[in-house]
Amino acid sequence: MTWKQVFTSSIGKKLVMAITGISLILFLVVHVGLNACIWANDGGEMFNRAANFMGSNVVPRILEVGLFGGIFLHIIQGYMLTVQNRSKRSIGYAVDYGNRGSKWYSRSMAILGTLLLLFFIMHWKQFWIPSRFTGVDEVQLSNGKSVHNLYALMRDTFQNLWVVILYVIGCISLGYHLAHGFQSAFRTIGVHNNRYNKMISAVGYGFAVIVPLAFAMMPVSFYLGWVN
């Protein structure tokens, strides 16, 4: 397969979607682990330390560039595959099997992906852009080092109920997107046989529930005052 076919053929697009999808899954593991530091309930000390490490070291910053590239490539290829598949099925099926043929969320990946894109734009505007460009107030850690007080930014942002609701909706969309995308990505790269299917399915559904639920509980925890 040539480089051109990787980005233009149906198989190539699916392969790109799978590779970028798995990369984004790994990012979610890191991101949810870092954000879970808010539950240390230490006034943001642990979270701000972790956030400062990720934002000030060379390797995470380089990976951040690759992350953005992967996100946009995943989105573009996803839309292209959707358009391509719909053009091939323009007449439609004689019988609509509904959920007997496939789950509704597997047929709605483009819609779920669009909701996630809108969610990401809001998230970047509220957190990533201030931390990289417009500036965030600083706080002094227990070791005397001054860092961006991203914990306070999260706490203040999630005092607005409408923001919390939108984040929860975004996390629900992420959960359904992962419910199909996790298993689909591994099938595409060839990890698909009777020995591993049940394990991948169980891990995929577990990941699709636990990670989005953890993300959703973060704004809820701030809004309800469960963390200080």
C-alpha positions in Angstrom: 0.0 0.0 0.0 1.4 3.4 -1.1 1.3 6.5 1.1 -1.3 7.9 -1.2 -3.5 4.8 -0.8 -3.2 5.1 3.0 -5.1 8.4 2.9 -7.3 7.8 -0.1 -8.4 4.1 -0.1 -11.1 2.8 2.1 -8.7 0.3 3.8 -6.1 3.0 4.3 -8.6 5.4 5.9 -9.7 2.7 8.3 -6.1 1.9 9.2 -5.4 5.6 9.9 -8.6 5.8 12.0 -7.5 2.7 14.0 -3.9 3.9 14.6 -5.0 7.4 15.6 -7.9 6.0 17.6 -5.6 3.8 19.7 -3.2 6.7 20.2 -6.1 8.8 21.5 -7.1 6.0 23.8 -3.6 6.0 25.3 -3.9 9.8 25.7 -7.2 9.4 27.5 -5.5 7.0 30.0 -2.8 9.6 30.8 -5.3 12.5 30.8 -7.8 10.8 33.2 -4.9 9.8 35.4 -3.6 13.3 35.7 -7.0 14.9 36.2 -7.8 12.3 38.9 -5.2 14.1 41.1 -8.0 16.6 41.9 -9.4 14.0 44.3 -6.3 14.1 46.5 -8.3 17.0 48.0 -5.1 18.9 48.9 -6.1 22.2 47.5 -4.8 21.3 44.0 -1.1 20.7 45.1 -0.8 17.3 43.4 -2.8 18.3 40.3 -0.8 21.5 39.7 2.4 19.6 40.1 1.4 17.0 37.5 0.0 19.6 35.2 3.2 21.7 35.4 5.3 18.6 34.6 3.2 17.8 31.5 3.3 21.4 30.4 6.9 22.3 31.0 8.9 19.3 29.8 10.0 18.8 26.2 8.8 15.2 25.6 5.1 15.9 26.6 5.1 19.1 24.5 6.4 17.2 21.5 3.8 14.5 22.0 1.2 17.3 22.3 1.9 18.3 18.7 1.4 14.7 17.6 -1.8 14.5 19.6 -3.3 17.5 17.8 -2.3 16.1 14.5 -3.8 12.7 15.4 -7.1 14.3 16.5 -7.6 16.3 13.3 -6.5 13.3 11.1 -8.9 11.1 13.0 -11.7 13.6 12.5 -11.0 14.2 8.8 -10.7 10.5 7.9 -13.8 9.7 9.9 -15.9 12.2 7.9 -14.4 11.0 4.6 -15.3 7.4 5.5 -18.8 8.4 6.4 -19.3 10.2 3.1 -17.8 7.3 1.2 -19.9 4.7 2.9 -23.1 6.7 2.5 -22.4 7.2 -1.2 -22.1 3.4 -1.6 -25.4 2.8 0.2 -27.4 5.6 -1.4 -30.2 3.2 -2.3 -30.3 1.8 1.2 -31.1 -1.7 2.4 -34.4 -3.6 1.6 -34.8 -4.5 5.2 -33.8 -2.2 8.1 -32.6 -4.5 10.9 -32.0 -1.7 13.3 -30.1 -2.8 16.5 -30.4 -6.5 15.3 -27.8 -5.7 12.6 -25.6 -3.2 14.6 -25.9 -1.0 17.7 -27.3 2.5 17.1 -24.0 4.1 18.3 -22.0 2.1 15.8 -24.2 3.6 13.1 -24.0 7.1 14.6 -20.2 7.5 14.9 -20.2 10.7 12.8 -22.8 12.3 15.0 -21.0 11.3 18.1 -17.7 12.5 16.7 -19.3 15.9 15.8 -20.5 16.3 19.4 -17.0 15.4 20.6 -15.5 17.9 18.3 -17.7 20.7 19.7 -16.8 19.5 23.2 -13.1 19.6 22.4 -13.4 23.1 21.0 -15.0 24.2 24.3 -12.5 22.4 26.4 -9.5 23.8 24.5 -11.0 27.3 24.8 -11.5 27.0 28.5 -8.3 25.3 29.5 -5.7 24.7 26.8 -5.6 28.2 25.3 -5.4 30.0 28.7 -2.6 27.6 29.8 -0.6 28.1 26.6 -1.4 31.6 25.4 -3.7 34.0 27.3 -2.2 33.2 30.7 -3.3 31.6 34.0 -2.8 32.9 37.6 0.1 31.3 39.4 0.2 29.6 42.7 3.2 28.7 44.9 3.6 25.0 45.7 4.8 23.6 49.0 8.4 23.4 47.5 8.3 27.1 46.8 8.0 26.7 43.0 5.4 29.0 41.2 3.2 27.2 38.6 0.0 27.9 36.7 -3.0 27.3 39.0 -4.9 25.2 36.7 -6.7 23.6 39.6 -8.3 27.0 40.5 -9.2 27.5 36.8 -11.0 24.1 36.8 -12.7 24.9 40.1 -14.0 28.3 38.9 -15.0 27.0 35.5 -17.1 24.2 37.0 -19.1 26.5 39.2 -21.4 27.1 36.2 -24.1 24.5 36.0 -24.5 24.8 32.2 -20.8 24.1 31.7 -21.1 21.0 34.0 -24.1 19.8 32.0 -22.3 20.2 28.6 -19.2 18.4 30.0 -21.4 15.5 31.2 -23.1 15.3 27.7 -19.6 15.4 26.1 -18.5 12.5 28.3 -21.6 10.5 27.5 -20.9 11.0 23.8 -17.3 9.9 24.4 -18.5 6.7 26.1 -20.7 5.6 23.2 -18.0 6.6 20.7 -15.5 4.4 22.6 -18.0 1.5 23.0 -17.7 1.0 19.2 -14.4 2.6 18.4 -12.2 0.7 20.9 -13.1 -2.8 19.5 -13.3 -1.5 15.9 -9.7 -0.1 16.1 -8.2 -3.4 17.3 -10.2 -5.4 14.7 -8.8 -3.1 11.9 -5.2 -3.7 12.9 -5.8 -7.5 12.9 -6.4 -8.3 16.6 -9.5 -10.2 15.8 -9.9 -13.9 16.6 -11.8 -16.1 18.9 -9.1 -16.2 21.5 -9.0 -12.4 22.0 -12.5 -11.2 21.0 -14.2 -11.6 24.3 -11.3 -10.1 26.2 -11.1 -7.1 23.8 -14.9 -6.7 24.0 -14.8 -6.7 27.8 -11.9 -4.3 28.1 -13.5 -2.0 25.5 -16.8 -1.8 27.2 -15.1 -1.4 30.6 -12.9 1.4 29.2 -16.0 3.1 27.5 -17.7 3.2 30.9 -15.0 3.9 33.5 -13.0 6.6 31.7 -15.9 8.8 30.5 -17.5 8.3 34.0 -14.3 9.5 35.7 -14.1 12.5 33.4 -17.8 13.3 34.0 -17.4 13.1 37.8 -14.7 15.8 37.8 -16.9 18.8 36.9 -19.7 17.3 39.1 -17.3 17.0 42.0 -16.2 20.7 41.7 -19.8 21.9 41.3 -21.1 19.9 44.3 -18.1 20.9 46.5 -16.8 17.3 46.9 -13.2 18.7 46.4 -11.9 21.9 47.9 
